[in-house]
Amino acid sequence: MDQPQGEAELEALLTLSQRSRAKLDRLHEVLTTPVHYGKGASPAAIVYEENKLKLLRLLDADGNPRTGPPVLFIPAPVSRYFIIDLLPGRSFAGHVAEAGFDVFIADFGVPTSEDRFCDLAYYVDGLIRRCVRTVCALTGETKTSIVGYCLGGTLSLLVQLVRGDHDTVNDYTRVVREDGNLKAQEILYRVFEMCDSHWRGIGIIPGSGLSIIDEFSDLAEKTGGKVEIISLGSEEGDSLYSAFNGIAGILRYSVDL
């Protein structure tokens, strides 16, 4: 006997959730193994140091710097730099270097409580600007391409403003189709539907949120599950909204914690 459609969809979502968890577990393993913890996968030389900052220059197989156009990667100060240089064959920075570019990576070190005094000027007009100067001095170029990751993207834009160089290229459309990931949208809209949503500091934006469709609320009731709507006026609701925009997850089976 075939499963009801609703239960089959929930089973598929559970499988996707398990796969995602396996990927996160694998990432945790990679980041905490002695081989990779604290360093990237690609050979590199430290070409500039300032306090905790280290400016790395990736090297080729013979241990020499490359001679192509320079590219400076700026990760978020709260992230370790090897997020863009994880594994051989799985390194974004390494891929760019293999394509013939002279790759530099800013490593801001491990953030601690003392970094709470570091403002935008410290990073933008200080550390990153001096990294740019070092890259240009080592390569003999007057400019370098800057690739920012996460908050590093915002810092990279601010560096260009400070330098008076506003040549910004948005490469998002090169890797994402205009209509998005249709397969992911198909799965998503089996469970959720568009709704108006309140955004902190902005207000209500029509069609900017997701709510669980009535079919799954009914299915939860039939299978002994429970959908809870938590008030934003409660401590739990405020924490849930701040962390997950109001949706925590979907459980197929009850668990004892």
N, C-alpha and C positions, 0 to 999 in steps of 0.2 A: 504494500500500500504506500502510495507516494505521500511525502510530508506535505502539510499545508504550506502554501507559498510563504506566509509570514514566518513560519518556523525555519524554513529553508534559508530565507534571507538573513535571519539572525545567526544561523549556523555559519553562513558565509562570512558575516561580520566578525564572528568569534574567531574563525580561522585567520582572517586578516589581522586581527588583534594579536593573535599568538605569533604570527610571522613578524609583526612589528616589534613585539617584545623580544623575540630571538635576535633581531637585528640590533636592538639597543643593548642586549646582553653582550653581543659580539663586539660592539663598539666599546663598551666598558672594559672588556677583556683586553682589547687592543691598546686602549689608553693607559691601562694600569699594569701592563706587563713590563718587566725590567728592560726589555729591548727597546720599547717605544716611549715609556713614561719619561717626559721631560725633554724629549728631542724628536726631531722629525725623521722621516725615512730617507731623505736625500742628503748626500754628503754636502757639507757647507763649511765655510770659513767665517769667523767673526771679524768684521771689518770696521766696526765702530761700537763703542760701549759708553754708556752714560748712566750712572746709578744702576738700576736693574735692567735697563734697556740693552739689548744686544741686536745689532744689525747684522743679519746673516746674508752671505752671498753663496748661492748654490754653485757646486762644482761639477764638472763633467766626470766621466769614468776614469780619466787620467789625473784627477785632482786639480784641474785647472779651471779658472773662471771662463765662462763663455764670452763671446765677443759680439753677440747680437744686440738688438735694441734693449735698453734697460727697462725692467718692470719692477716696481716696488709694491709688495703686498703689505697691507695694513690690516691686521686682525683687530677684533675688539680688545681693548685693554684688559677686560675681565676674562678673556679666553686665552688658552695657550696657543701659541702660534702653529703647532703641529696639527691643528684642526684642518689646515689646508695642505698638510704634508704627512698624511697618515701612514700609508704603506707603499712599498714599491709596486708600481702599477695601479695604485689607488690614491695618487697624490695629484691634486690640482696644480700646485706649484711645480711639481716635478714634470707634469705634462707640458706646462708652458715652457719650462726650461728645455725639454727635449725637442720642442718645436723651434728652438733656435734663439730664444730670448735670454738675456742676461738677468736672472731673477734674484731679487733681494727680498728678504722677509724681516719685518720688524718684530722682535720678540720682546714684549713688555714685561716679561717675567711673571712670577706668581703674585697676584694682588694680595695685599695685606691691609691691616687697619690704617697704616700710615698713608696709604694711597687715597684716603678719603679727602685729603686736602688738595689733591691734584685736579685742577679745573681744566676747562677747555683750552685756555691759553697755554697751560703747561704742556699739553699734548700737541696742539695744533701749531702754535707759534714757537714751541720749544722742541720737543723730541722729534716729531715727524718732520718739521722743517729742516732740522739738522740732518736727519736721515736723507732727505732729498738732496741736500747739499753734498753729502758724502757720496751718494750714488753718482751724481753728476761729476764730481771731482775724480772718482775712480774710473768712470767710463769715458770721460772727455766730452760728454753730451751736455747741452744746455737745458734739456728737459728730460723728464722720465715719465713713463706711464705709471699711474697709481691705481691699484686695484684694492678696494676696501671690502672687508668682510664684516657683516653685521654692523655694529657701531663704528667699526673702522671705515665703513662706507661714508657715514656722516662726517667723520673726521677728515677723510680724504677730500670731500667737497669743500670743507672749511679751509683746508690747506690751499686749495686752488683759489679761493676767494682772497686769502691773505697774500698770495703771490700775484694776484691780479691776472691769473690765467684761468678763464672760465670755460675752457674747452672740455665739456663733459659729454660722455657717450653712454647712453643707456643700452646695454646689450641684452636686456631681459627678453626682448622680442626675438632674439636669435635662438633662444633655448626653450621658449614657451610659446605655444600657438595662441593666436588671438582668441580662439574659443575655449582655451584651457584644456585640461585633461578630461576628455569626454567620458572615459571609462570610470574615472574616479567620481565624476559628477553623477553618472548613472547610479552608482552604488550609494552615493550620499543621499540622493533624492528619493531613494526607496524608503529611507528612514526619516528624513527631515524634509521640511518645507520652508520656504522663505517667509520671513516675518519682519516687522519693524523692530529695531533694537536700539536701546539706549547706550550711548558711548560716553564714558566718563570724560568730562571736560568739553564735550561737543553737544550732546543732547540726542534726541531721537533721529535716526536716519532710516527712512523707509526702505524696506527690502534688504537691510544689511545684516540681518540675523537669521538664525535657524531655530526651528522648534520641531519637536517630535510629532509626527503625523498621528492622527486619531487612530489609524489602523493598528499601530503598535501599542498605543495606550490600551486599546481594547484587547489586543493579544496578550499584553502583560497581565491583564485581569483574568483572562481565560486560563493562563498557564501558571497562575499563582504568583506572578511577578508584581512589582509595584513601581509606579512612576511617581516620584515625589517632586512637587513644586515648592521650593524653599524661598521664603520671603527675603528680599534684599535688606529688610529691616533687622534681620537677625545676624548674629556674628558669623554663623555658618554660611548664610546666604551671601553676605558681603565677601567672605573669603572665597567662596565658590565662584562668584561673579568676577572677582579681580583676577583669579588664577586661570579660570577656564571659560570665561565669558558666559557662565551660567549653565553649562552642560558638563557633567562630570564623566559620564560613561554609560554604557549599556551592559548589564550583566545577564547572561543567558541562564546561569544556574546560581542558586543561593550558595553562599560560602559562610563558613564559621571563622571569625577572626579572633 
